[in-house]
Amino acid sequence: MSLATVERGVQRVTIPPTAACQGCPMVLIARTALDTLGQNTIVTIPASCGGWSGIIGCPRTGTQFPSAAATASGAARALKKFGMNDTNVLVVAGDGGTYDIGNQSLSGAVERLEPIIWVCQNNQAYMNTGIQRSGATPRWAWTTTTPVGSVNKGKSVWNKDMCEIVEATGAPYVAKASVAYTRDFVNKIKKAQQISTVEKKGVSFIEVLNTCPTGWRYDSGLAIRVARLAVQTGIWPLFEVEEGDFKLNYKPKEVLPVAEYLKVQGRFRHLTPEQIEAWQSRTTKYWEGMLERAS
């Protein structure tokens, strides 16, 4: 008997309940990716909050932080050997397994043009092990390893831009998505499936902002609102780059002040007006760069 279920006409590969924290967008990210791709998928989940902390109706392999891309590459090679060329190879990894510890094997898989779909559910810290800072943690954010005190006030440096890194390494498809804009996310998963599974062009990389209520210190009922604010302030633009062709998928009618996004989160409660202005200046420059590239 298949583990997949039919819910409102959609073939569900993921089956609740989960062991995730209340309001965790990770569940929506993993569920959307898996249910869009369907049962003919092998999913690799490195050490993280879990990708999907419930039952999955397709083969799943767990692996260590550094080796998700190596594990997925092995699965792709085995499928090719057995002539199973229409099976999706999916990785659902956090920012620790993407930006930092998993970056080396990911870089190699991108360079080798492995037919893998990589979804990074970026909650901007090592949430599963105690909210430690990662390469994705924004500047001045509170974490347990970047405390706010009399000497240091949060993380001292800006975060990496992983999409730029993966694009520069040679991935044929790179995109940013949001749980607040599900249709856009689904469309990007389908495009990644076409490029990586069907056409075998290489790694498709989709980064989704996981607005973690636990680590970001806000009420879990606001998770989707926070995700939407990230897009509407220009901090998390929705875009895709297909073989160098850049497309901005959504332009807010009015770009909101960055302070609207920051003030909701306890991890930024300590920011001074000068720091908020620095955030605004950096975000404005970043958003203008997106508009210029789109034109």
DRENZA-991735 format. One record per residue (C-alpha): x, y, z; residue number from 1; residue in one letter. Coordinates in nm, 4 decimals. Layout:
! residues N
+----------+----------+----------+-----+-----+
!       px !       py !       pz !   n ! res !
+----------+----------+----------+-----+-----+
!        X !        Y !        Z ! NUM !   A !
...
+----------+----------+----------+-----+-----+
! end
This chain:
! residues 295
+----------+----------+----------+-----+-----+
!       px !       py !       pz !   n ! res !
+----------+----------+----------+-----+-----+
!   0.0000 !   0.0000 !   0.0000 !   1 !   M !
!   0.1337 !   0.3398 !  -0.0987 !   2 !   S !
!   0.2250 !   0.5822 !   0.1790 !   3 !   L !
!   0.1155 !   0.8714 !  -0.0380 !   4 !   A !
!  -0.2296 !   1.0143 !   0.0266 !   5 !   T !
!  -0.4704 !   1.2195 !  -0.1806 !   6 !   V !
!  -0.5764 !   1.5461 !  -0.0190 !   7 !   E !
!  -0.7967 !   1.7922 !  -0.2061 !   8 !   R !
!  -0.6890 !   1.6450 !  -0.5365 !   9 !   G !
!  -0.3166 !   1.6715 !  -0.4546 !  10 !   V !
!  -0.1019 !   1.3593 !  -0.4283 !  11 !   Q !
!   0.0627 !   1.3909 !  -0.0891 !  12 !   R !
!   0.4056 !   1.2345 !  -0.0450 !  13 !   V !
!   0.4390 !   1.3840 !   0.3020 !  14 !   T !
!   0.2145 !   1.2648 !   0.5818 !  15 !   I !
!   0.1542 !   1.4587 !   0.9066 !  16 !   P !
!   0.2032 !   1.4927 !   1.1966 !  17 !   P !
!   0.5594 !   1.6171 !   1.2336 !  18 !   T !
!   0.7973 !   1.6738 !   1.5233 !  19 !   A !
!   0.8820 !   2.0267 !   1.4140 !  20 !   A !
!   0.8492 !   2.3309 !   1.6389 !  21 !   C !
!   0.5133 !   2.5055 !   1.6368 !  22 !   Q !
!   0.4734 !   2.7254 !   1.3298 !  23 !   G !
!   0.7969 !   2.6078 !   1.1672 !  24 !   C !
!   0.8060 !   2.7015 !   0.7948 !  25 !   P !
!   1.0484 !   2.4110 !   0.7385 !  26 !   M !
!   0.7439 !   2.1838 !   0.7198 !  27 !   V !
!   0.5860 !   2.3944 !   0.4444 !  28 !   L !
!   0.9136 !   2.4087 !   0.2506 !  29 !   I !
!   0.9748 !   2.0339 !   0.2563 !  30 !   A !
!   0.6103 !   1.9456 !   0.1982 !  31 !   R !
!   0.5805 !   2.1790 !  -0.1013 !  32 !   T !
!   0.8985 !   2.0443 !  -0.2614 !  33 !   A !
!   0.8192 !   1.6760 !  -0.2049 !  34 !   L !
!   0.4500 !   1.6923 !  -0.2911 !  35 !   D !
!   0.5294 !   1.8833 !  -0.6108 !  36 !   T !
!   0.7920 !   1.6325 !  -0.7240 !  37 !   L !
!   0.5882 !   1.3249 !  -0.6268 !  38 !   G !
!   0.6725 !   0.9739 !  -0.5130 !  39 !   Q !
!   0.9271 !   0.9086 !  -0.7864 !  40 !   N !
!   1.1868 !   1.0921 !  -0.5797 !  41 !   T !
!   1.4859 !   1.0023 !  -0.3644 !  42 !   I !
!   1.5398 !   1.2651 !  -0.0937 !  43 !   V !
!   1.8587 !   1.3177 !   0.1045 !  44 !   T !
!   1.8388 !   1.5126 !   0.4299 !  45 !   I !
!   2.1651 !   1.6014 !   0.6054 !  46 !   P !
!   2.1887 !   1.6889 !   0.9735 !  47 !   A !
!   1.9411 !   1.9735 !   1.0202 !  48 !   S !
!   1.6019 !   2.0437 !   1.1701 !  49 !   C !
!   1.4848 !   1.7510 !   0.9599 !  50 !   G !
!   1.3572 !   1.8732 !   0.6234 !  51 !   G !
!   1.0344 !   1.6914 !   0.6996 !  52 !   W !
!   1.0022 !   1.5486 !   1.0488 !  53 !   S !
!   0.7205 !   1.3067 !   0.9672 !  54 !   G !
!   0.6524 !   1.0182 !   0.7304 !  55 !   I !
!   0.7623 !   1.0463 !   0.3671 !  56 !   I !
!   0.6176 !   0.8213 !   0.0991 !  57 !   G !
!   0.9389 !   0.7984 !  -0.1012 !  58 !   C !
!   1.2945 !   0.6750 !  -0.0293 !  59 !   P !
!   1.4791 !   0.8971 !   0.2180 !  60 !   R !
!   1.8431 !   0.8885 !   0.3204 !  61 !   T !
!   1.9857 !   1.0727 !   0.6166 !  62 !   G !
!   2.3468 !   1.1822 !   0.6085 !  63 !   T !
!   2.6063 !   1.3921 !   0.7902 !  64 !   Q !
!   2.6416 !   1.7680 !   0.7512 !  65 !   F !
!   2.9278 !   1.7568 !   0.4953 !  66 !   P !
!   2.8050 !   1.4817 !   0.2666 !  67 !   S !
!   2.4540 !   1.5546 !   0.1367 !  68 !   A !
!   2.5775 !   1.6401 !  -0.2137 !  69 !   A !
!   2.8046 !   1.3338 !  -0.2215 !  70 !   A !
!   2.5173 !   1.1090 !  -0.1099 !  71 !   T !
!   2.2819 !   1.2591 !  -0.3675 !  72 !   A !
!   2.5494 !   1.2268 !  -0.6383 !  73 !   S !
!   2.5833 !   0.8579 !  -0.5557 !  74 !   G !
!   2.2054 !   0.8137 !  -0.5783 !  75 !   A !
!   2.2001 !   0.9880 !  -0.9170 !  76 !   A !
!   2.4810 !   0.7660 !  -1.0506 !  77 !   R !
!   2.3051 !   0.4507 !  -0.9251 !  78 !   A !
!   1.9774 !   0.5540 !  -1.0873 !  79 !   L !
!   2.1581 !   0.6118 !  -1.4157 !  80 !   K !
!   2.3193 !   0.2678 !  -1.3916 !  81 !   K !
!   1.9777 !   0.1031 !  -1.3530 !  82 !   F !
!   1.8178 !   0.3114 !  -1.6286 !  83 !   G !
!   1.5892 !   0.4998 !  -1.3897 !  84 !   M !
!   1.6356 !   0.8327 !  -1.5626 !  85 !   N !
!   1.3060 !   0.9915 !  -1.4592 !  86 !   D !
!   1.3578 !   0.9727 !  -1.0816 !  87 !   T !
!   1.4114 !   1.3029 !  -0.9017 !  88 !   N !
!   1.7145 !   1.3334 !  -0.6722 !  89 !   V !
!   1.6309 !   1.5916 !  -0.4085 !  90 !   L !
!   1.8314 !   1.7382 !  -0.1210 !  91 !   V !
!   1.6561 !   1.9330 !   0.1547 !  92 !   V !
!   1.9287 !   2.0964 !   0.3643 !  93 !   A !
!   1.9577 !   2.3794 !   0.6133 !  94 !   G !
!   2.2013 !   2.6666 !   0.5900 !  95 !   D !
!   2.4595 !   2.4767 !   0.7960 !  96 !   G !
!   2.4571 !   2.1913 !   0.5445 !  97 !   G !
!   2.4611 !   2.4369 !   0.2533 !  98 !   T !
!   2.6520 !   2.7533 !   0.3418 !  99 !   Y !
!   2.9125 !   2.6061 !   0.5740 ! 100 !   D !
!   2.9803 !   2.2391 !   0.6463 ! 101 !   I !
!   2.8125 !   2.1110 !   0.3293 ! 102 !   G !
!   2.9497 !   2.3760 !   0.0948 ! 103 !   N !
!   3.2522 !   2.1767 !  -0.0219 ! 104 !   Q !
!   3.0580 !   1.8757 !  -0.1499 ! 105 !   S !
!   2.7851 !   2.1018 !  -0.2913 ! 106 !   L !
!   3.0470 !   2.2979 !  -0.4847 ! 107 !   S !
!   3.1846 !   1.9748 !  -0.6280 ! 108 !   G !
!   2.8399 !   1.8514 !  -0.7319 ! 109 !   A !
!   2.7650 !   2.1818 !  -0.9050 ! 110 !   V !
!   3.0991 !   2.1753 !  -1.0867 ! 111 !   E !
!   3.0375 !   1.8149 !  -1.2012 ! 112 !   R !
!   2.6865 !   1.9036 !  -1.3248 ! 113 !   L !
!   2.5197 !   1.6368 !  -1.1132 ! 114 !   E !
!   2.1421 !   1.6101 !  -1.1865 ! 115 !   P !
!   2.0315 !   1.7130 !  -0.8349 ! 116 !   I !
!   1.7591 !   1.9440 !  -0.7073 ! 117 !   I !
!   1.8888 !   2.1230 !  -0.3965 ! 118 !   W !
!   1.6450 !   2.3037 !  -0.1685 ! 119 !   V !
!   1.8114 !   2.5071 !   0.1072 ! 120 !   C !
!   1.5650 !   2.5862 !   0.3858 ! 121 !   Q !
!   1.7613 !   2.8767 !   0.5281 ! 122 !   N !
!   1.6722 !   2.9669 !   0.8873 ! 123 !   N !
!   1.9965 !   3.1637 !   0.9209 ! 124 !   Q !
!   2.1529 !   2.9722 !   1.2119 ! 125 !   A !
!   2.2175 !   2.6224 !   1.3465 ! 126 !   Y !
!   1.8730 !   2.6023 !   1.5046 ! 127 !   M !
!   1.8609 !   2.2278 !   1.5705 ! 128 !   N !
!   2.1694 !   2.2323 !   1.7951 ! 129 !   T !
!   2.0961 !   2.5451 !   1.9943 ! 130 !   G !
!   2.0701 !   2.8553 !   1.7699 ! 131 !   I !
!   2.4408 !   2.9008 !   1.6916 ! 132 !   Q !
!   2.5470 !   3.1461 !   1.4218 ! 133 !   R !
!   2.6167 !   3.0251 !   1.0680 ! 134 !   S !
!   2.7462 !   3.1796 !   0.7477 ! 135 !   G !
!   2.3838 !   3.2697 !   0.6719 ! 136 !   A !
!   2.3254 !   3.4615 !   0.9963 ! 137 !   T !
!   2.2697 !   3.8323 !   0.9248 ! 138 !   P !
!   2.4827 !   4.1054 !   1.0761 ! 139 !   R !
!   2.4012 !   4.2111 !   1.4337 ! 140 !   W !
!   2.1610 !   3.9190 !   1.4826 ! 141 !   A !
!   2.1466 !   3.7621 !   1.8262 ! 142 !   W !
!   2.2345 !   3.3923 !   1.8488 ! 143 !   T !
!   2.3651 !   3.1875 !   2.1402 ! 144 !   T !
!   2.7181 !   3.2200 !   1.9997 ! 145 !   T !
!   2.6796 !   3.5877 !   1.9064 ! 146 !   T !
!   2.5258 !   3.7186 !   2.2286 ! 147 !   P !
!   2.4231 !   4.0762 !   2.2927 ! 148 !   V !
!   2.6220 !   4.2290 !   2.5768 ! 149 !   G !
!   2.8285 !   4.5285 !   2.6739 ! 150 !   S !
!   3.1185 !   4.4385 !   2.4403 ! 151 !   V !
!   2.9648 !   4.2566 !   2.1426 ! 152 !   N !
!   2.6115 !   4.3097 !   2.0178 ! 153 !   K !
!   2.5252 !   4.0201 !   1.7911 ! 154 !   G !
!   2.7083 !   3.8870 !   1.4871 ! 155 !   K !
!   2.9740 !   4.1310 !   1.3687 ! 156 !   S !
!   2.9797 !   4.0561 !   0.9928 ! 157 !   V !
!   2.7272 !   4.0294 !   0.7096 ! 158 !   W !
!   2.6053 !   3.6932 !   0.5819 ! 159 !   N !
!   2.7183 !   3.5195 !   0.2631 ! 160 !   K !
!   2.5151 !   3.5301 !  -0.0595 ! 161 !   D !
!   2.4850 !   3.1601 !  -0.1390 ! 162 !   M !
!   2.2888 !   3.2083 !  -0.4594 ! 163 !   C !
!   2.5728 !   3.4170 !  -0.6026 ! 164 !   E !
!   2.8257 !   3.1527 !  -0.4982 ! 165 !   I !
!   2.6323 !   2.8647 !  -0.6561 ! 166 !   V !
!   2.5624 !   3.0620 !  -0.9736 ! 167 !   E !
!   2.9315 !   3.1526 !  -1.0059 ! 168 !   A !
!   3.0219 !   2.7843 !  -0.9652 ! 169 !   T !
!   2.8178 !   2.7006 !  -1.2745 ! 170 !   G !
!   2.4718 !   2.5812 !  -1.1692 ! 171 !   A !
!   2.2241 !   2.5968 !  -1.4606 ! 172 !   P !
!   1.9381 !   2.7071 !  -1.2352 ! 173 !   Y !
!   1.9472 !   2.9217 !  -0.9201 ! 174 !   V !
!   1.6447 !   3.0755 !  -0.7481 ! 175 !   A !
!   1.5115 !   3.2319 !  -0.4306 ! 176 !   K !
!   1.1635 !   3.1442 !  -0.3073 ! 177 !   A !
!   0.9371 !   3.2090 !  -0.0096 ! 178 !   S !
!   0.6736 !   3.0195 !   0.1883 ! 179 !   V !
!   0.4598 !   3.3337 !   0.1629 ! 180 !   A !
!   0.4470 !   3.2955 !  -0.2171 ! 181 !   Y !
!   0.3728 !   2.9263 !  -0.2616 ! 182 !   T !
!   0.2749 !   2.9315 !  -0.6282 ! 183 !   R !
!   0.6081 !   3.0895 !  -0.7190 ! 184 !   D !
!   0.7889 !   2.8226 !  -0.5143 ! 185 !   F !
!   0.5949 !   2.5402 !  -0.6841 ! 186 !   V !
!   0.6754 !   2.6825 !  -1.0283 ! 187 !   N !
!   1.0454 !   2.6896 !  -0.9388 ! 188 !   K !
!   1.0403 !   2.3292 !  -0.8184 ! 189 !   I !
!   0.8796 !   2.2261 !  -1.1476 ! 190 !   K !
!   1.1405 !   2.4180 !  -1.3460 ! 191 !   K !
!   1.4186 !   2.2576 !  -1.1413 ! 192 !   A !
!   1.2671 !   1.9167 !  -1.2139 ! 193 !   Q !
!   1.2738 !   1.9879 !  -1.5871 ! 194 !   Q !
!   1.6325 !   2.1152 !  -1.5840 ! 195 !   I !
!   1.7871 !   1.8592 !  -1.3464 ! 196 !   S !
!   1.5751 !   1.5436 !  -1.3735 ! 197 !   T !
!   1.4562 !   1.5587 !  -1.7331 ! 198 !   V !
!   1.7313 !   1.7474 !  -1.9138 ! 199 !   E !
!   2.0178 !   1.6397 !  -1.6809 ! 200 !   K !
!   2.1844 !   1.9800 !  -1.7046 ! 201 !   K !
!   2.3192 !   1.9836 !  -1.3495 ! 202 !   G !
!   2.2299 !   2.1097 !  -1.0040 ! 203 !   V !
!   1.9192 !   2.3240 !  -0.9609 ! 204 !   S !
!   1.9561 !   2.5326 !  -0.6458 ! 205 !   F !
!   1.6517 !   2.6860 !  -0.4754 ! 206 !   I !
!   1.6948 !   2.8795 !  -0.1520 ! 207 !   E !
!   1.3858 !   2.9353 !   0.0621 ! 208 !   V !
!   1.3833 !   3.1630 !   0.3668 ! 209 !   L !
!   1.2796 !   2.9619 !   0.6740 ! 210 !   N !
!   1.1484 !   3.2287 !   0.9112 ! 211 !   T !
!   1.2176 !   3.0268 !   1.2280 ! 212 !   C !
!   0.9983 !   3.1518 !   1.5182 ! 213 !   P !
!   1.2145 !   2.9764 !   1.7789 ! 214 !   T !
!   1.5522 !   3.1157 !   1.6756 ! 215 !   G !
!   1.4242 !   3.4502 !   1.5482 ! 216 !   W !
!   1.2263 !   3.5061 !   1.8698 ! 217 !   R !
!   0.8772 !   3.6028 !   1.7633 ! 218 !   Y !
!   0.5267 !   3.4574 !   1.7970 ! 219 !   D !
!   0.4837 !   3.1510 !   1.5741 ! 220 !   S !
!   0.1569 !   3.2829 !   1.4359 ! 221 !   G !
!   0.3506 !   3.5506 !   1.2492 ! 222 !   L !
!   0.5715 !   3.3137 !   1.0454 ! 223 !   A !
!   0.4115 !   3.3796 !   0.7073 ! 224 !   I !
!   0.3834 !   3.7528 !   0.7781 ! 225 !   R !
!   0.7567 !   3.7703 !   0.8518 ! 226 !   V !
!   0.8327 !   3.5763 !   0.5317 ! 227 !   A !
!   0.6172 !   3.8176 !   0.3330 ! 228 !   R !
!   0.7856 !   4.1209 !   0.4921 ! 229 !   L !
!   1.1272 !   3.9859 !   0.3895 ! 230 !   A !
!   1.0120 !   3.9942 !   0.0270 ! 231 !   V !
!   0.8262 !   4.3253 !   0.0475 ! 232 !   Q !
!   1.1228 !   4.5078 !   0.2021 ! 233 !   T !
!   1.3635 !   4.3846 !  -0.0658 ! 234 !   G !
!   1.5673 !   4.1771 !   0.1786 ! 235 !   I !
!   1.4591 !   3.8485 !   0.0132 ! 236 !   W !
!   1.3762 !   3.9157 !  -0.3542 ! 237 !   P !
!   1.2076 !   3.6401 !  -0.5524 ! 238 !   L !
!   1.4199 !   3.5715 !  -0.8601 ! 239 !   F !
!   1.5555 !   3.2950 !  -1.0799 ! 240 !   E !
!   1.8617 !   3.2615 !  -1.2987 ! 241 !   V !
!   1.8403 !   3.0050 !  -1.5765 ! 242 !   E !
!   2.1738 !   2.9540 !  -1.7544 ! 243 !   E !
!   2.2669 !   3.3176 !  -1.6892 ! 244 !   G !
!   1.9249 !   3.4607 !  -1.7802 ! 245 !   D !
!   1.8040 !   3.6583 !  -1.4773 ! 246 !   F !
!   1.4347 !   3.7106 !  -1.4016 ! 247 !   K !
!   1.2814 !   3.9010 !  -1.1098 ! 248 !   L !
!   0.9613 !   3.7110 !  -1.0292 ! 249 !   N !
!   0.7922 !   3.9677 !  -0.8059 ! 250 !   Y !
!   0.8124 !   4.3447 !  -0.7659 ! 251 !   K !
!   0.6309 !   4.4946 !  -0.4654 ! 252 !   P !
!   0.4082 !   4.7897 !  -0.5528 ! 253 !   K !
!   0.5738 !   4.9667 !  -0.2632 ! 254 !   E !
!   0.9032 !   4.8541 !  -0.1113 ! 255 !   V !
!   0.8539 !   4.8732 !   0.2645 ! 256 !   L !
!   1.1145 !   5.0063 !   0.5101 ! 257 !   P !
!   1.3508 !   4.7386 !   0.6403 ! 258 !   V !
!   1.2571 !   4.8370 !   0.9955 ! 259 !   A !
!   0.9145 !   4.6768 !   0.9403 ! 260 !   E !
!   1.0875 !   4.3404 !   0.9030 ! 261 !   Y !
!   1.3457 !   4.3865 !   1.1771 ! 262 !   L !
!   1.1188 !   4.5130 !   1.4526 ! 263 !   K !
!   0.9057 !   4.1963 !   1.4562 ! 264 !   V !
!   1.2024 !   3.9777 !   1.5541 ! 265 !   Q !
!   1.3523 !   3.9517 !   1.9002 ! 266 !   G !
!   1.6947 !   3.8691 !   1.7583 ! 267 !   R !
!   1.7152 !   4.2306 !   1.6342 ! 268 !   F !
!   1.5537 !   4.3961 !   1.9363 ! 269 !   R !
!   1.8816 !   4.5588 !   2.0393 ! 270 !   H !
!   1.9541 !   4.7393 !   1.7109 ! 271 !   L !
!   2.0281 !   5.1098 !   1.7264 ! 272 !   T !
!   1.8841 !   5.3616 !   1.4768 ! 273 !   P !
!   2.2286 !   5.3751 !   1.3131 ! 274 !   E !
!   2.2366 !   4.9978 !   1.2665 ! 275 !   Q !
!   1.8850 !   4.9962 !   1.1215 ! 276 !   I !
!   1.9930 !   5.2691 !   0.8794 ! 277 !   E !
!   2.2943 !   5.0577 !   0.7778 ! 278 !   A !
!   2.0576 !   4.7666 !   0.7143 ! 279 !   W !
!   1.8344 !   4.9919 !   0.5061 ! 280 !   Q !
!   2.1253 !   5.1278 !   0.3023 ! 281 !   S !
!   2.2590 !   4.7810 !   0.2264 ! 282 !   R !
!   1.9155 !   4.6453 !   0.1364 ! 283 !   T !
!   1.8357 !   4.9407 !  -0.0890 ! 284 !   T !
!   2.1607 !   4.8904 !  -0.2784 ! 285 !   K !
!   2.0911 !   4.5164 !  -0.3078 ! 286 !   Y !
!   1.7355 !   4.5728 !  -0.4352 ! 287 !   W !
!   1.8503 !   4.8325 !  -0.6858 ! 288 !   E !
!   2.1037 !   4.5788 !  -0.8111 ! 289 !   G !
!   1.8209 !   4.3300 !  -0.8626 ! 290 !   M !
!   1.6210 !   4.5850 !  -1.0622 ! 291 !   L !
!   1.9218 !   4.6785 !  -1.2725 ! 292 !   E !
!   1.9995 !   4.3169 !  -1.3531 ! 293 !   R !
!   1.6356 !   4.2478 !  -1.4385 ! 294 !   A !
!   1.6322 !   4.5374 !  -1.6844 ! 295 !   S !
+----------+----------+----------+-----+-----+
! end
